[in-house]
């Protein structure tokens, strides 16, 4: 049997050990070390799942802007001698965007509209594209290598039929399916744009004042109005 003094001493030691162990456990949980390799334990995953379920649902995207767009042709008349030298595509919440960069600040005209089939400038040969609708994009400027602007001499925007945005690059996109070069003739250039279906669009130009580059922007809505 232990005397009263000995029992109190042993009780104090056990209490100190328990407090130390509890403190170590809390520190490990705060640092995220649920297991030896840092992966979350089942209790950690349960807590995270609960937090996710309690979070507010994201607000739906408001695409009111695209409901004002239409499928009819849109055009502007100015001709430019600056060269079309780059074509890019991007995705937004409510539409897919095509940007045509013309190497100069001058206003540039365009004609954008749906056609049964896009054909090459001059020869009139078909340039088929993926998708259930073909959008013809004509920019009233020569393409790089087809004009006299001299942007990057010796280089061309592309040969007739070349993909400027291939179907593989646009896999999973909502509206765009493909973009092909349909040629440059008599100072204007044509693109064949494959679209999922005949969707509303808008077209406009804007000036990049820093680089003094004129951009033709074509936005194609993800859905019907």
TIDREN-550481 format. One record per residue (C-alpha): residue in one letter; z, x, y. Coordinates in steps of 0.2 Angstrom, whole numbers, plus 5000, padded with zeros to 4 digits. Each point is the difference from the previous one (the first is absolute). Layout:
// TIDREN-550481
AZXY ...
END
This chain:
// TIDREN-550481
X500050005000 X499650065018 X501350005013 X499749895016 X499450155010 X498850054987 X499249834998 X499849995019 X499150175000 X498849944987 X499749845008 X499550085016 X498850124991 X499149864992 X499949905016 X499250155009 X498750024986 X499549825001 X499850005019 X498950164999 X498949924986 X499749845010 X499650105016 X498750104990 X499249844993 X499849925017 X499250165007 X498750014986 X499549825003 X499850025019 X498850154996 X498949904989 X500450104985 X500149864987 X499550124986 X499950184997 X498250015006 X500249895015 X499149844993 X500949845003 X501149934987 X499949824994 X501349955013 X499150085014 X498449914995 X500949845000 X500750035017 X498350045007 X499249854992 X501349895008 X499750075017 X498149974998 X500249824995 X501249975015 X498750085012 X498949885011 X498349974994 X498650085010 X499249895013 X498249954995 X498650095010 X499449895014 X498150015000 X499749875014 X498850135009 X498750004985 X499949815000 X499150015016 X498650114992 X498449934993 X498650054988 X498549985013 X499150155007 X500750105014 X499050125011 X499950115016 X498450075007 X500350175008 X499150154991 X500850174999 X499250174997 X501650074994 X500150024981 X501049904988 X500950144990 X501549934991 X500449844990 X501849964995 X500949864992 X501849945002 X501249864994 X501149895010 X501149854996 X498749875003 X498350095000 X499150154994 X499250115014 X498450105001 X499850125014 X498450085005 X500250155012 X498650045012 X500050175008 X500149965019 X500849885012 X498549895004 X500049824995 X499249964984 X499349844994 X500149924982 X499449864989 X501249954986 X499749854989 X499949944982 X498350014991 X499449964983 X499650194997 X500150155012 X498450105000 X499550175007 X499450035018 X498250015000 X499549994982 X501049844996 X500650064983 X501649914994 X501650095000 X501249904988 X501950015002 X501549944990 X500749835004 X499549825002 X499450025018 X499050135009 X500450045018 X498650095010 X500750115014 X498750075012 X500650125013 X498850035014 X500150194999 X499150134990 X501050074985 X500550185000 X498550114995 X498849865005 X500150015019 X499950135013 X501950015005 X500350164989 X501749954994 X500450134986 X498150064999 X499350014983 X501249864993 X499649824996 X501149854999 X499249974983 X498449964991 X499449824997 X501049924987 X501550125001 X501749934999 X501050035015 X501549914992 X499849984981 X500649864989 X501350124993 X500750045017 X500249825004 X500849944983 X501349875003 X499549975018 X500049825006 X498449985008 X498950165000 X499150044984 X498850145005 X499150085015 X498250074998 X498850095012 X498449905002 X499150125012 X499750045018 X498449945008 X499449995018 X501650045008 X501249894990 X500950024983 X500449874987 X501549994987 X500149894985 X501849934998 X500549924984 X501349865003 X501149914987 X499249835007 X499349935016 X501650035010 X500349985019 X499850165010 X500050075018 X499050155008 X500450095016 X499850175008 X501450115008 X500050175008 X501150144994 X500450075017 X500750164993 X498550054990 X498749905010 X499449924984 X499449824999 X500649904985 X499249854992 X501449914991 X499649864987 X501649914994 X499849894984 X501349874997 X500950004983 X499949814999 X499149845006 X500749915015 
END
